[in-house]
Amino acid sequence: MYMILCYPSGRYTDAVLLSATPERMRVVVQDQEDTLELCRIGAQWFSEGGSPIEIQSIIADSPAAAASICSEARPRAAGAASY
């Protein structure tokens, strides 16, 4: 599965999912030599270093595959700030 991840800094990166359970994911991240393990605590995913990671999108070959990983995912809406 192809994924787009967002780091707390606002940086987006491409990733490919290697393996997953509802609580853990192992991904290959663009421009990194080693794989990254993500751990889910509650509804939030975290990196090995404890940084929150947002999953912006998942492209899967079947809806059931994505649903098994994101069964508790909740959509988030981002709005523009008004000044």
C-alpha positions as CSV (number, residue, x, y, z in Angstrom):
1,M,0.0,0.0,0.0
2,Y,1.1,3.5,-0.8
3,M,0.8,6.1,2.0
4,I,1.4,9.8,2.5
5,L,2.6,10.7,6.0
6,C,2.7,14.1,7.7
7,Y,5.2,14.9,10.4
8,P,4.6,17.5,13.2
9,S,6.8,20.0,11.3
10,G,4.2,19.9,8.4
11,R,6.6,18.0,6.1
12,Y,4.9,15.4,4.0
13,T,6.6,12.2,2.7
14,D,5.8,9.2,0.6
15,A,5.9,5.7,2.2
16,V,5.2,2.1,1.3
17,L,3.6,-0.1,3.9
18,L,5.5,-3.4,4.4
19,S,3.4,-4.9,7.2
20,A,0.7,-3.9,9.6
21,T,-1.5,-4.8,12.5
22,P,-4.2,-2.5,14.0
23,E,-1.5,-1.3,16.5
24,R,1.8,-1.3,14.5
25,M,3.0,-0.5,11.0
26,R,6.4,-1.0,9.4
27,V,6.9,1.4,6.4
28,V,9.6,2.3,4.0
29,V,9.9,6.1,3.9
30,Q,11.3,8.0,0.9
31,D,14.9,9.1,1.4
32,Q,15.5,7.1,4.5
33,E,17.9,4.1,4.7
34,D,16.0,2.2,7.3
35,T,12.4,1.2,7.8
36,L,10.2,3.1,10.2
37,E,7.9,1.5,12.8
38,L,4.7,3.3,13.7
39,C,2.8,2.5,16.9
40,R,-0.8,3.4,17.5
41,I,-1.8,4.7,20.9
42,G,-5.5,5.5,21.0
43,A,-6.4,7.1,17.7
44,Q,-2.9,8.6,17.0
45,W,0.1,7.0,15.3
46,F,3.6,7.7,16.7
47,S,7.1,7.2,15.3
48,E,9.7,5.2,17.2
49,G,11.0,8.4,18.6
50,G,7.6,9.3,20.0
51,S,6.6,12.0,17.4
52,P,3.0,12.0,16.3
53,I,2.6,11.0,12.7
54,E,-0.6,11.7,10.7
55,I,-1.5,9.4,7.9
56,Q,-2.8,11.7,5.2
57,S,-3.7,9.1,2.6
58,I,-3.6,5.3,1.9
59,I,-3.9,3.9,-1.5
60,A,-4.7,0.2,-1.3
61,D,-5.6,-2.5,-3.9
62,S,-8.7,-3.4,-1.8
63,P,-10.8,-1.4,0.6
64,A,-10.7,-4.3,3.1
65,A,-6.9,-4.1,3.3
66,A,-7.0,-0.4,4.2
67,A,-9.9,-0.9,6.6
68,S,-8.1,-3.5,8.6
69,I,-5.3,-1.0,9.4
70,C,-7.5,2.1,9.8
71,S,-10.5,0.6,11.5
72,E,-10.5,3.4,14.1
73,A,-9.4,6.2,11.9
74,R,-11.5,9.4,12.0
75,P,-11.4,12.0,9.2
76,R,-10.1,15.4,10.1
77,A,-11.1,18.6,8.5
78,A,-8.6,21.5,8.1
79,G,-9.9,25.0,7.6
80,A,-8.3,28.2,6.6
81,A,-7.7,30.7,9.4
82,S,-9.4,34.0,9.0
83,Y,-7.7,37.2,9.8
